[in-house]
Amino acid sequence: MLTPLPAFMLGHSVVVEPYLGRTSVGPRYGPAVTVACFVDEQTRTVRDPAGREVVSSSTFYARPGLDCPADSRVTLPSGRRTTVIAVLDRSGGGMPTPDHVEVQLL
C-alpha cells in the first residue's frame, strides 16, 4: 500500500527538466515540470550513481513517481539552477510511513 508524503509537507515547488541524454551539442532535457516538494538546503557529502563521494548543496523530497534521473536540471525556489546527483526511492515497504523520493542536488 502506497502512503505518499502528505500535502502539508509539500510547501515548496521546484522546476525539473528531466535529463534525456547527451547529443553532439551537449545535454538534452525533457519539458519542464513543476513539482510540489519539500526543499532542504543543507550541504552534505553524498554518493553519486557511480559511488563517488560528492558534495550536495540541497535535497528535495517529493511524492513517488517523479521522472527525474541523475543529471536532470532543477530550478530551486530561490531561482538557483542546479543538477541532480542521485534520486533515492524512500519506500516504507508497506509500513505506514510516508513513501517519497529523495533528490540530491549539486
C-alpha positions, 0 to 999 in steps of 0.5 A: 500500500502506497502512503505518499508524503502528505500535502502539508509537507509539500510547501515548496515547488521546484522546476525539473527538466528531466535529463534525456541524454547527451547529443553532439551539442551537449545535454538534452532535457525533457519539458519542464515540470513543476513539482510540489516538494519539500526543499532542504538546503543543507550541504552534505557529502553524498554518493553519486550513481557511480559511488563517488563521494560528492558534495550536495548543496540541497535535497528535495523530497517529493511524492513517488513517481517523479521522472527525474534521473541523475543529471536532470536540471532543477530550478530551486525556489530561490531561482538557483539552477542546479543538477541532480546527483542521485534520486533515492526511492524512500519506500516504507515497504508497506509500513505506514510511513510516508513513501517519497523520493529523495533528490540530491542536488549539486 
